[in-house]
Amino acid sequence: MKPLVDHLSCPVCMGRLQHTHMTACGHRYCESCIRECIDRLRRCPCCNTALRHDQLIKDAQFDTLIGKIDVIM
């Protein structure tokens, strides 16, 4: 289960993903974390790709998956 749990953590805050948003470059973050990064750096923290707020995609399905995994753990 450990390798799976690693994919449920935000690379910015290192906590469990909350209100997951995905970037155009395919990375997932907590909504508040990635919005703050865009405001400060205008880049993806993982790959340094230029990034704007309007390029974020809310990932509700990933949030649902995290909820189901939390139940079985």
mmCIF file of the N, C-alpha and C atoms, coordinates in Angstrom:
data_MODEL
# 
_entry.id   MODEL 
# 
loop_
_atom_site.group_PDB 
_atom_site.id 
_atom_site.type_symbol 
_atom_site.label_atom_id 
_atom_site.label_alt_id 
_atom_site.label_comp_id 
_atom_site.label_asym_id 
_atom_site.label_entity_id 
_atom_site.label_seq_id 
_atom_site.pdbx_PDB_ins_code 
_atom_site.Cartn_x 
_atom_site.Cartn_y 
_atom_site.Cartn_z 
_atom_site.occupancy 
_atom_site.B_iso_or_equiv 
_atom_site.pdbx_formal_charge 
_atom_site.auth_seq_id 
_atom_site.auth_comp_id 
_atom_site.auth_asym_id 
_atom_site.auth_atom_id 
_atom_site.pdbx_PDB_model_num 
ATOM 1   N N  . MET A 1 1  ? 0.818   -1.207 0.000   1.00 0.00 ? 1  MET A N  1 
ATOM 2   C CA . MET A 1 1  ? 0.000   0.000  0.000   1.00 0.00 ? 1  MET A CA 1 
ATOM 3   C C  . MET A 1 1  ? 0.857   1.263  0.000   1.00 0.00 ? 1  MET A C  1 
ATOM 4   N N  . LYS A 1 2  ? 2.086   1.190  0.513   1.00 0.00 ? 2  LYS A N  1 
ATOM 5   C CA . LYS A 1 2  ? 2.939   2.371  0.619   1.00 0.00 ? 2  LYS A CA 1 
ATOM 6   C C  . LYS A 1 2  ? 3.150   3.067  -0.720  1.00 0.00 ? 2  LYS A C  1 
ATOM 7   N N  . PRO A 1 3  ? 3.487   2.350  -1.814  1.00 0.00 ? 3  PRO A N  1 
ATOM 8   C CA . PRO A 1 3  ? 3.664   3.046  -3.091  1.00 0.00 ? 3  PRO A CA 1 
ATOM 9   C C  . PRO A 1 3  ? 2.394   3.785  -3.539  1.00 0.00 ? 3  PRO A C  1 
ATOM 10  N N  . LEU A 1 4  ? 1.230   3.240  -3.254  1.00 0.00 ? 4  LEU A N  1 
ATOM 11  C CA . LEU A 1 4  ? -0.022  3.889  -3.616  1.00 0.00 ? 4  LEU A CA 1 
ATOM 12  C C  . LEU A 1 4  ? -0.225  5.153  -2.798  1.00 0.00 ? 4  LEU A C  1 
ATOM 13  N N  . VAL A 1 5  ? 0.049   5.088  -1.515  1.00 0.00 ? 5  VAL A N  1 
ATOM 14  C CA . VAL A 1 5  ? -0.149  6.233  -0.626  1.00 0.00 ? 5  VAL A CA 1 
ATOM 15  C C  . VAL A 1 5  ? 0.730   7.407  -1.048  1.00 0.00 ? 5  VAL A C  1 
ATOM 16  N N  . ASP A 1 6  ? 1.920   7.121  -1.564  1.00 0.00 ? 6  ASP A N  1 
ATOM 17  C CA . ASP A 1 6  ? 2.812   8.191  -2.018  1.00 0.00 ? 6  ASP A CA 1 
ATOM 18  C C  . ASP A 1 6  ? 2.176   9.036  -3.112  1.00 0.00 ? 6  ASP A C  1 
ATOM 19  N N  . HIS A 1 7  ? 1.313   8.458  -3.920  1.00 0.00 ? 7  HIS A N  1 
ATOM 20  C CA . HIS A 1 7  ? 0.652   9.182  -5.009  1.00 0.00 ? 7  HIS A CA 1 
ATOM 21  C C  . HIS A 1 7  ? -0.532  10.014 -4.522  1.00 0.00 ? 7  HIS A C  1 
ATOM 22  N N  . LEU A 1 8  ? -0.870  9.903  -3.255  1.00 0.00 ? 8  LEU A N  1 
ATOM 23  C CA . LEU A 1 8  ? -1.999  10.645 -2.698  1.00 0.00 ? 8  LEU A CA 1 
ATOM 24  C C  . LEU A 1 8  ? -1.544  11.881 -1.942  1.00 0.00 ? 8  LEU A C  1 
ATOM 25  N N  . SER A 1 9  ? -0.245  12.152 -1.967  1.00 0.00 ? 9  SER A N  1 
ATOM 26  C CA . SER A 1 9  ? 0.324   13.288 -1.245  1.00 0.00 ? 9  SER A CA 1 
ATOM 27  C C  . SER A 1 9  ? 0.627   14.434 -2.196  1.00 0.00 ? 9  SER A C  1 
ATOM 28  N N  . CYS A 1 10 ? 0.400   15.636 -1.708  1.00 0.00 ? 10 CYS A N  1 
ATOM 29  C CA . CYS A 1 10 ? 0.703   16.843 -2.468  1.00 0.00 ? 10 CYS A CA 1 
ATOM 30  C C  . CYS A 1 10 ? 2.214   17.073 -2.429  1.00 0.00 ? 10 CYS A C  1 
ATOM 31  N N  . PRO A 1 11 ? 2.860   17.275 -3.574  1.00 0.00 ? 11 PRO A N  1 
ATOM 32  C CA . PRO A 1 11 ? 4.299   17.502 -3.581  1.00 0.00 ? 11 PRO A CA 1 
ATOM 33  C C  . PRO A 1 11 ? 4.713   18.841 -2.972  1.00 0.00 ? 11 PRO A C  1 
ATOM 34  N N  . VAL A 1 12 ? 3.763   19.739 -2.752  1.00 0.00 ? 12 VAL A N  1 
ATOM 35  C CA . VAL A 1 12 ? 4.098   21.037 -2.154  1.00 0.00 ? 12 VAL A CA 1 
ATOM 36  C C  . VAL A 1 12 ? 4.025   20.959 -0.632  1.00 0.00 ? 12 VAL A C  1 
ATOM 37  N N  . CYS A 1 13 ? 2.866   20.569 -0.097  1.00 0.00 ? 13 CYS A N  1 
ATOM 38  C CA . CYS A 1 13 ? 2.688   20.559 1.364   1.00 0.00 ? 13 CYS A CA 1 
ATOM 39  C C  . CYS A 1 13 ? 3.002   19.206 1.991   1.00 0.00 ? 13 CYS A C  1 
ATOM 40  N N  . MET A 1 14 ? 3.169   18.175 1.143   1.00 0.00 ? 14 MET A N  1 
ATOM 41  C CA . MET A 1 14 ? 3.461   16.807 1.576   1.00 0.00 ? 14 MET A CA 1 
ATOM 42  C C  . MET A 1 14 ? 2.310   16.153 2.353   1.00 0.00 ? 14 MET A C  1 
ATOM 43  N N  . GLY A 1 15 ? 1.166   16.822 2.425   1.00 0.00 ? 15 GLY A N  1 
ATOM 44  C CA . GLY A 1 15 ? -0.007  16.259 3.079   1.00 0.00 ? 15 GLY A CA 1 
ATOM 45  C C  . GLY A 1 15 ? -0.888  15.539 2.071   1.00 0.00 ? 15 GLY A C  1 
ATOM 46  N N  . ARG A 1 16 ? -1.975  14.947 2.572   1.00 0.00 ? 16 ARG A N  1 
ATOM 47  C CA . ARG A 1 16 ? -2.939  14.280 1.707   1.00 0.00 ? 16 ARG A CA 1 
ATOM 48  C C  . ARG A 1 16 ? -3.560  15.308 0.775   1.00 0.00 ? 16 ARG A C  1 
ATOM 49  N N  . LEU A 1 17 ? -3.695  14.971 -0.496  1.00 0.00 ? 17 LEU A N  1 
ATOM 50  C CA . LEU A 1 17 ? -4.295  15.886 -1.470  1.00 0.00 ? 17 LEU A CA 1 
ATOM 51  C C  . LEU A 1 17 ? -5.706  16.271 -1.035  1.00 0.00 ? 17 LEU A C  1 
ATOM 52  N N  . GLN A 1 18 ? -6.002  17.553 -1.122  1.00 0.00 ? 18 GLN A N  1 
ATOM 53  C CA . GLN A 1 18 ? -7.328  18.081 -0.791  1.00 0.00 ? 18 GLN A CA 1 
ATOM 54  C C  . GLN A 1 18 ? -7.765  19.013 -1.908  1.00 0.00 ? 18 GLN A C  1 
ATOM 55  N N  . HIS A 1 19 ? -8.987  18.831 -2.372  1.00 0.00 ? 19 HIS A N  1 
ATOM 56  C CA . HIS A 1 19 ? -9.499  19.639 -3.488  1.00 0.00 ? 19 HIS A CA 1 
ATOM 57  C C  . HIS A 1 19 ? -8.489  19.575 -4.632  1.00 0.00 ? 19 HIS A C  1 
ATOM 58  N N  . THR A 1 20 ? -8.222  18.378 -5.073  1.00 0.00 ? 20 THR A N  1 
ATOM 59  C CA . THR A 1 20 ? -7.169  18.099 -6.043  1.00 0.00 ? 20 THR A CA 1 
ATOM 60  C C  . THR A 1 20 ? -7.382  18.840 -7.360  1.00 0.00 ? 20 THR A C  1 
ATOM 61  N N  . HIS A 1 21 ? -6.295  19.452 -7.828  1.00 0.00 ? 21 HIS A N  1 
ATOM 62  C CA . HIS A 1 21 ? -6.276  20.096 -9.139  1.00 0.00 ? 21 HIS A CA 1 
ATOM 63  C C  . HIS A 1 21 ? -5.076  19.545 -9.895  1.00 0.00 ? 21 HIS A C  1 
ATOM 64  N N  . MET A 1 22 ? -5.270  19.346 -11.201 1.00 0.00 ? 22 MET A N  1 
ATOM 65  C CA . MET A 1 22 ? -4.209  18.839 -12.047 1.00 0.00 ? 22 MET A CA 1 
ATOM 66  C C  . MET A 1 22 ? -3.747  19.951 -12.989 1.00 0.00 ? 22 MET A C  1 
ATOM 67  N N  . THR A 1 23 ? -2.462  19.975 -13.251 1.00 0.00 ? 23 THR A N  1 
ATOM 68  C CA . THR A 1 23 ? -1.903  20.968 -14.171 1.00 0.00 ? 23 THR A CA 1 
ATOM 69  C C  . THR A 1 23 ? -1.943  20.429 -15.598 1.00 0.00 ? 23 THR A C  1 
ATOM 70  N N  . ALA A 1 24 ? -1.716  21.304 -16.551 1.00 0.00 ? 24 ALA A N  1 
ATOM 71  C CA . ALA A 1 24 ? -1.666  20.898 -17.953 1.00 0.00 ? 24 ALA A CA 1 
ATOM 72  C C  . ALA A 1 24 ? -0.502  19.937 -18.197 1.00 0.00 ? 24 ALA A C  1 
ATOM 73  N N  . CYS A 1 25 ? 0.525   19.999 -17.344 1.00 0.00 ? 25 CYS A N  1 
ATOM 74  C CA . CYS A 1 25 ? 1.687   19.109 -17.487 1.00 0.00 ? 25 CYS A CA 1 
ATOM 75  C C  . CYS A 1 25 ? 1.490   17.788 -16.743 1.00 0.00 ? 25 CYS A C  1 
ATOM 76  N N  . GLY A 1 26 ? 0.309   17.607 -16.111 1.00 0.00 ? 26 GLY A N  1 
ATOM 77  C CA . GLY A 1 26 ? -0.052  16.313 -15.544 1.00 0.00 ? 26 GLY A CA 1 
ATOM 78  C C  . GLY A 1 26 ? 0.271   16.087 -14.082 1.00 0.00 ? 26 GLY A C  1 
ATOM 79  N N  . HIS A 1 27 ? 0.630   17.128 -13.341 1.00 0.00 ? 27 HIS A N  1 
ATOM 80  C CA . HIS A 1 27 ? 0.911   16.965 -11.919 1.00 0.00 ? 27 HIS A CA 1 
ATOM 81  C C  . HIS A 1 27 ? -0.307  17.346 -11.088 1.00 0.00 ? 27 HIS A C  1 
ATOM 82  N N  . ARG A 1 28 ? -0.452  16.683 -9.939  1.00 0.00 ? 28 ARG A N  1 
ATOM 83  C CA . ARG A 1 28 ? -1.598  16.941 -9.058  1.00 0.00 ? 28 ARG A CA 1 
ATOM 84  C C  . ARG A 1 28 ? -1.136  17.608 -7.772  1.00 0.00 ? 28 ARG A C  1 
ATOM 85  N N  . TYR A 1 29 ? -1.954  18.576 -7.315  1.00 0.00 ? 29 TYR A N  1 
ATOM 86  C CA . TYR A 1 29 ? -1.668  19.331 -6.099  1.00 0.00 ? 29 TYR A CA 1 
ATOM 87  C C  . TYR A 1 29 ? -2.969  19.645 -5.373  1.00 0.00 ? 29 TYR A C  1 
ATOM 88  N N  . CYS A 1 30 ? -2.856  20.005 -4.099  1.00 0.00 ? 30 CYS A N  1 
ATOM 89  C CA . CYS A 1 30 ? -3.997  20.600 -3.401  1.00 0.00 ? 30 CYS A CA 1 
ATOM 90  C C  . CYS A 1 30 ? -4.300  21.927 -4.104  1.00 0.00 ? 30 CYS A C  1 
ATOM 91  N N  . GLU A 1 31 ? -5.557  22.263 -4.181  1.00 0.00 ? 31 GLU A N  1 
ATOM 92  C CA . GLU A 1 31 ? -5.923  23.504 -4.869  1.00 0.00 ? 31 GLU A CA 1 
ATOM 93  C C  . GLU A 1 31 ? -5.202  24.707 -4.282  1.00 0.00 ? 31 GLU A C  1 
ATOM 94  N N  . SER A 1 32 ? -5.208  24.842 -2.973  1.00 0.00 ? 32 SER A N  1 
ATOM 95  C CA . SER A 1 32 ? -4.584  26.019 -2.357  1.00 0.00 ? 32 SER A CA 1 
ATOM 96  C C  . SER A 1 32 ? -3.080  26.045 -2.607  1.00 0.00 ? 32 SER A C  1 
ATOM 97  N N  . CYS A 1 33 ? -2.431  24.899 -2.598  1.00 0.00 ? 33 CYS A N  1 
ATOM 98  C CA . CYS A 1 33 ? -0.983  24.833 -2.822  1.00 0.00 ? 33 CYS A CA 1 
ATOM 99  C C  . CYS A 1 33 ? -0.610  25.285 -4.228  1.00 0.00 ? 33 CYS A C  1 
ATOM 100 N N  . ILE A 1 34 ? -1.290  24.754 -5.236  1.00 0.00 ? 34 ILE A N  1 
ATOM 101 C CA . ILE A 1 34 ? -0.910  25.086 -6.607  1.00 0.00 ? 34 ILE A CA 1 
ATOM 102 C C  . ILE A 1 34 ? -1.290  26.523 -6.949  1.00 0.00 ? 34 ILE A C  1 
ATOM 103 N N  . ARG A 1 35 ? -2.394  27.010 -6.411  1.00 0.00 ? 35 ARG A N  1 
ATOM 104 C CA . ARG A 1 35 ? -2.757  28.405 -6.677  1.00 0.00 ? 35 ARG A CA 1 
ATOM 105 C C  . ARG A 1 35 ? -1.719  29.363 -6.081  1.00 0.00 ? 35 ARG A C  1 
ATOM 106 N N  . GLU A 1 36 ? -1.232  29.050 -4.897  1.00 0.00 ? 36 GLU A N  1 
ATOM 107 C CA . GLU A 1 36 ? -0.195  29.881 -4.282  1.00 0.00 ? 36 GLU A CA 1 
ATOM 108 C C  . GLU A 1 36 ? 1.101   29.824 -5.097  1.00 0.00 ? 36 GLU A C  1 
ATOM 109 N N  . CYS A 1 37 ? 1.454   28.649 -5.583  1.00 0.00 ? 37 CYS A N  1 
ATOM 110 C CA . CYS A 1 37 ? 2.655   28.510 -6.417  1.00 0.00 ? 37 CYS A CA 1 
ATOM 111 C C  . CYS A 1 37 ? 2.537   29.324 -7.704  1.00 0.00 ? 37 CYS A C  1 
ATOM 112 N N  . ILE A 1 38 ? 1.360   29.283 -8.316  1.00 0.00 ? 38 ILE A N  1 
ATOM 113 C CA . ILE A 1 38 ? 1.149   30.059 -9.543  1.00 0.00 ? 38 ILE A CA 1 
ATOM 114 C C  . ILE A 1 38 ? 1.268   31.552 -9.241  1.00 0.00 ? 38 ILE A C  1 
ATOM 115 N N  . ASP A 1 39 ? 0.667   31.990 -8.122  1.00 0.00 ? 39 ASP A N  1 
ATOM 116 C CA . ASP A 1 39 ? 0.745   33.404 -7.754  1.00 0.00 ? 39 ASP A CA 1 
ATOM 117 C C  . ASP A 1 39 ? 2.195   33.847 -7.531  1.00 0.00 ? 39 ASP A C  1 
ATOM 118 N N  . ARG A 1 40 ? 2.984   32.985 -6.937  1.00 0.00 ? 40 ARG A N  1 
ATOM 119 C CA . ARG A 1 40 ? 4.367   33.353 -6.596  1.00 0.00 ? 40 ARG A CA 1 
ATOM 120 C C  . ARG A 1 40 ? 5.345   33.129 -7.755  1.00 0.00 ? 40 ARG A C  1 
ATOM 121 N N  . LEU A 1 41 ? 5.248   31.958 -8.390  1.00 0.00 ? 41 LEU A N  1 
ATOM 122 C CA . LEU A 1 41 ? 6.282   31.562 -9.351  1.00 0.00 ? 41 LEU A CA 1 
ATOM 123 C C  . LEU A 1 41 ? 5.827   31.505 -10.809 1.00 0.00 ? 41 LEU A C  1 
ATOM 124 N N  . ARG A 1 42 ? 4.499   31.334 -10.989 1.00 0.00 ? 42 ARG A N  1 
ATOM 125 C CA . ARG A 1 42 ? 3.915   31.159 -12.328 1.00 0.00 ? 42 ARG A CA 1 
ATOM 126 C C  . ARG A 1 42 ? 4.486   29.940 -13.049 1.00 0.00 ? 42 ARG A C  1 
ATOM 127 N N  . ARG A 1 43 ? 4.855   28.933 -12.251 1.00 0.00 ? 43 ARG A N  1 
ATOM 128 C CA . ARG A 1 43 ? 5.441   27.708 -12.799 1.00 0.00 ? 43 ARG A CA 1 
ATOM 129 C C  . ARG A 1 43 ? 4.987   26.499 -11.990 1.00 0.00 ? 43 ARG A C  1 
ATOM 130 N N  . CYS A 1 44 ? 5.004   25.337 -12.625 1.00 0.00 ? 44 CYS A N  1 
ATOM 131 C CA . CYS A 1 44 ? 4.723   24.083 -11.937 1.00 0.00 ? 44 CYS A CA 1 
ATOM 132 C C  . CYS A 1 44 ? 5.905   23.775 -11.018 1.00 0.00 ? 44 CYS A C  1 
ATOM 133 N N  . PRO A 1 45 ? 5.654   23.494 -9.748  1.00 0.00 ? 45 PRO A N  1 
ATOM 134 C CA . PRO A 1 45 ? 6.751   23.204 -8.825  1.00 0.00 ? 45 PRO A CA 1 
ATOM 135 C C  . PRO A 1 45 ? 7.505   21.912 -9.144  1.00 0.00 ? 45 PRO A C  1 
ATOM 136 N N  . CYS A 1 46 ? 6.880   20.993 -9.862  1.00 0.00 ? 46 CYS A N  1 
ATOM 137 C CA . CYS A 1 46 ? 7.542   19.711 -10.156 1.00 0.00 ? 46 CYS A CA 1 
ATOM 138 C C  . CYS A 1 46 ? 8.429   19.763 -11.390 1.00 0.00 ? 46 CYS A C  1 
ATOM 139 N N  . CYS A 1 47 ? 7.966   20.428 -12.449 1.00 0.00 ? 47 CYS A N  1 
ATOM 140 C CA . CYS A 1 47 ? 8.719   20.379 -13.703 1.00 0.00 ? 47 CYS A CA 1 
ATOM 141 C C  . CYS A 1 47 ? 9.087   21.748 -14.261 1.00 0.00 ? 47 CYS A C  1 
ATOM 142 N N  . ASN A 1 48 ? 8.691   22.800 -13.564 1.00 0.00 ? 48 ASN A N  1 
ATOM 143 C CA . ASN A 1 48 ? 9.045   24.171 -13.934 1.00 0.00 ? 48 ASN A CA 1 
ATOM 144 C C  . ASN A 1 48 ? 8.392   24.655 -15.229 1.00 0.00 ? 48 ASN A C  1 
ATOM 145 N N  . THR A 1 49 ? 7.317   24.008 -15.665 1.00 0.00 ? 49 THR A N  1 
ATOM 146 C CA . THR A 1 49 ? 6.569   24.452 -16.839 1.00 0.00 ? 49 THR A CA 1 
ATOM 147 C C  . THR A 1 49 ? 5.781   25.712 -16.489 1.00 0.00 ? 49 THR A C  1 
ATOM 148 N N  . ALA A 1 50 ? 5.764   26.687 -17.382 1.00 0.00 ? 50 ALA A N  1 
ATOM 149 C CA . ALA A 1 50 ? 4.966   27.898 -17.170 1.00 0.00 ? 50 ALA A CA 1 
ATOM 150 C C  . ALA A 1 50 ? 3.508   27.497 -16.947 1.00 0.00 ? 50 ALA A C  1 
ATOM 151 N N  . LEU A 1 51 ? 2.831   28.184 -16.025 1.00 0.00 ? 51 LEU A N  1 
ATOM 152 C CA . LEU A 1 51 ? 1.488   27.767 -15.623 1.00 0.00 ? 51 LEU A CA 1 
ATOM 153 C C  . LEU A 1 51 ? 0.639   28.970 -15.230 1.00 0.00 ? 51 LEU A C  1 
ATOM 154 N N  . ARG A 1 52 ? -0.631  28.926 -15.632 1.00 0.00 ? 52 ARG A N  1 
ATOM 155 C CA . ARG A 1 52 ? -1.605  29.961 -15.280 1.00 0.00 ? 52 ARG A CA 1 
ATOM 156 C C  . ARG A 1 52 ? -2.792  29.307 -14.572 1.00 0.00 ? 52 ARG A C  1 
ATOM 157 N N  . HIS A 1 53 ? -3.520  30.112 -13.821 1.00 0.00 ? 53 HIS A N  1 
ATOM 158 C CA . HIS A 1 53 ? -4.700  29.605 -13.099 1.00 0.00 ? 53 HIS A CA 1 
ATOM 159 C C  . HIS A 1 53 ? -5.713  28.965 -14.044 1.00 0.00 ? 53 HIS A C  1 
ATOM 160 N N  . ASP A 1 54 ? -5.903  29.553 -15.226 1.00 0.00 ? 54 ASP A N  1 
ATOM 161 C CA . ASP A 1 54 ? -6.922  29.027 -16.140 1.00 0.00 ? 54 ASP A CA 1 
ATOM 162 C C  . ASP A 1 54 ? -6.524  27.695 -16.775 1.00 0.00 ? 54 ASP A C  1 
ATOM 163 N N  . GLN A 1 55 ? -5.316  27.218 -16.510 1.00 0.00 ? 55 GLN A N  1 
ATOM 164 C CA . GLN A 1 55 ? -4.880  25.924 -17.022 1.00 0.00 ? 55 GLN A CA 1 
ATOM 165 C C  . GLN A 1 55 ? -5.112  24.790 -16.021 1.00 0.00 ? 55 GLN A C  1 
ATOM 166 N N  . LEU A 1 56 ? -5.551  25.122 -14.810 1.00 0.00 ? 56 LEU A N  1 
ATOM 167 C CA . LEU A 1 56 ? -5.792  24.095 -13.796 1.00 0.00 ? 56 LEU A CA 1 
ATOM 168 C C  . LEU A 1 56 ? -7.098  23.359 -14.076 1.00 0.00 ? 56 LEU A C  1 
ATOM 169 N N  . ILE A 1 57 ? -7.101  22.083 -13.779 1.00 0.00 ? 57 ILE A N  1 
ATOM 170 C CA . ILE A 1 57 ? -8.273  21.237 -13.974 1.00 0.00 ? 57 ILE A CA 1 
ATOM 171 C C  . ILE A 1 57 ? -8.635  20.614 -12.632 1.00 0.00 ? 57 ILE A C  1 
ATOM 172 N N  . LYS A 1 58 ? -9.851  20.869 -12.171 1.00 0.00 ? 58 LYS A N  1 
ATOM 173 C CA . LYS A 1 58 ? -10.306 20.250 -10.928 1.00 0.00 ? 58 LYS A CA 1 
ATOM 174 C C  . LYS A 1 58 ? -10.438 18.748 -11.164 1.00 0.00 ? 58 LYS A C  1 
ATOM 175 N N  . ASP A 1 59 ? -9.890  17.960 -10.249 1.00 0.00 ? 59 ASP A N  1 
ATOM 176 C CA . ASP A 1 59 ? -9.891  16.506 -10.405 1.00 0.00 ? 59 ASP A CA 1 
ATOM 177 C C  . ASP A 1 59 ? -10.769 15.856 -9.335  1.00 0.00 ? 59 ASP A C  1 
ATOM 178 N N  . ALA A 1 60 ? -12.071 16.009 -9.481  1.00 0.00 ? 60 ALA A N  1 
ATOM 179 C CA . ALA A 1 60 ? -13.031 15.483 -8.508  1.00 0.00 ? 60 ALA A CA 1 
ATOM 180 C C  . ALA A 1 60 ? -12.970 13.960 -8.429  1.00 0.00 ? 60 ALA A C  1 
ATOM 181 N N  . GLN A 1 61 ? -12.696 13.297 -9.530  1.00 0.00 ? 61 GLN A N  1 
ATOM 182 C CA . GLN A 1 61 ? -12.609 11.835 -9.519  1.00 0.00 ? 61 GLN A CA 1 
ATOM 183 C C  . GLN A 1 61 ? -11.444 11.367 -8.650  1.00 0.00 ? 61 GLN A C  1 
ATOM 184 N N  . PHE A 1 62 ? -10.339 12.101 -8.668  1.00 0.00 ? 62 PHE A N  1 
ATOM 185 C CA . PHE A 1 62 ? -9.197  11.734 -7.832  1.00 0.00 ? 62 PHE A CA 1 
ATOM 186 C C  . PHE A 1 62 ? -9.542  11.926 -6.363  1.00 0.00 ? 62 PHE A C  1 
ATOM 187 N N  . ASP A 1 63 ? -10.279 12.995 -6.044  1.00 0.00 ? 63 ASP A N  1 
ATOM 188 C CA . ASP A 1 63 ? -10.731 13.212 -4.662  1.00 0.00 ? 63 ASP A CA 1 
ATOM 189 C C  . ASP A 1 63 ? -11.629 12.069 -4.202  1.00 0.00 ? 63 ASP A C  1 
ATOM 190 N N  . THR A 1 64 ? -12.503 11.589 -5.077  1.00 0.00 ? 64 THR A N  1 
ATOM 191 C CA . THR A 1 64 ? -13.371 10.455 -4.751  1.00 0.00 ? 64 THR A CA 1 
ATOM 192 C C  . THR A 1 64 ? -12.537 9.203  -4.506  1.00 0.00 ? 64 THR A C  1 
ATOM 193 N N  . LEU A 1 65 ? -11.545 8.969  -5.346  1.00 0.00 ? 65 LEU A N  1 
ATOM 194 C CA . LEU A 1 65 ? -10.658 7.823  -5.179  1.00 0.00 ? 65 LEU A CA 1 
ATOM 195 C C  . LEU A 1 65 ? -9.925  7.890  -3.834  1.00 0.00 ? 65 LEU A C  1 
ATOM 196 N N  . ILE A 1 66 ? -9.419  9.059  -3.470  1.00 0.00 ? 66 ILE A N  1 
ATOM 197 C CA . ILE A 1 66 ? -8.748  9.214  -2.189  1.00 0.00 ? 66 ILE A CA 1 
ATOM 198 C C  . ILE A 1 66 ? -9.704  8.881  -1.046  1.00 0.00 ? 66 ILE A C  1 
ATOM 199 N N  . GLY A 1 67 ? -10.928 9.343  -1.141  1.00 0.00 ? 67 GLY A N  1 
ATOM 200 C CA . GLY A 1 67 ? -11.927 9.040  -0.106  1.00 0.00 ? 67 GLY A CA 1 
ATOM 201 C C  . GLY A 1 67 ? -12.168 7.555  0.039   1.00 0.00 ? 67 GLY A C  1 
ATOM 202 N N  . LYS A 1 68 ? -12.228 6.833  -1.057  1.00 0.00 ? 68 LYS A N  1 
ATOM 203 C CA . LYS A 1 68 ? -12.457 5.386  -1.009  1.00 0.00 ? 68 LYS A CA 1 
ATOM 204 C C  . LYS A 1 68 ? -11.248 4.662  -0.452  1.00 0.00 ? 68 LYS A C  1 
ATOM 205 N N  . ILE A 1 69 ? -10.057 5.106  -0.786  1.00 0.00 ? 69 ILE A N  1 
ATOM 206 C CA . ILE A 1 69 ? -8.841  4.498  -0.247  1.00 0.00 ? 69 ILE A CA 1 
ATOM 207 C C  . ILE A 1 69 ? -8.749  4.743  1.259   1.00 0.00 ? 69 ILE A C  1 
ATOM 208 N N  . ASP A 1 70 ? -9.119  5.936  1.694   1.00 0.00 ? 70 ASP A N  1 
ATOM 209 C CA . ASP A 1 70 ? -9.112  6.253  3.131   1.00 0.00 ? 70 ASP A CA 1 
ATOM 210 C C  . ASP A 1 70 ? -10.014 5.313  3.908   1.00 0.00 ? 70 ASP A C  1 
ATOM 211 N N  . VAL A 1 71 ? -11.148 4.943  3.322   1.00 0.00 ? 71 VAL A N  1 
ATOM 212 C CA . VAL A 1 71 ? -12.102 4.057  3.987   1.00 0.00 ? 71 VAL A CA 1 
ATOM 213 C C  . VAL A 1 71 ? -11.500 2.664  4.213   1.00 0.00 ? 71 VAL A C  1 
ATOM 214 N N  . ILE A 1 72 ? -10.774 2.140  3.225   1.00 0.00 ? 72 ILE A N  1 
ATOM 215 C CA . ILE A 1 72 ? -10.233 0.779  3.361   1.00 0.00 ? 72 ILE A CA 1 
ATOM 216 C C  . ILE A 1 72 ? -8.930  0.727  4.153   1.00 0.00 ? 72 ILE A C  1 
ATOM 217 N N  . MET A 1 73 ? -8.312  1.872  4.367   1.00 0.00 ? 73 MET A N  1 
ATOM 218 C CA . MET A 1 73 ? -7.062  1.893  5.123   1.00 0.00 ? 73 MET A CA 1 
ATOM 219 C C  . MET A 1 73 ? -7.406  2.111  6.560   1.00 0.00 ? 73 MET A C  1 
# 
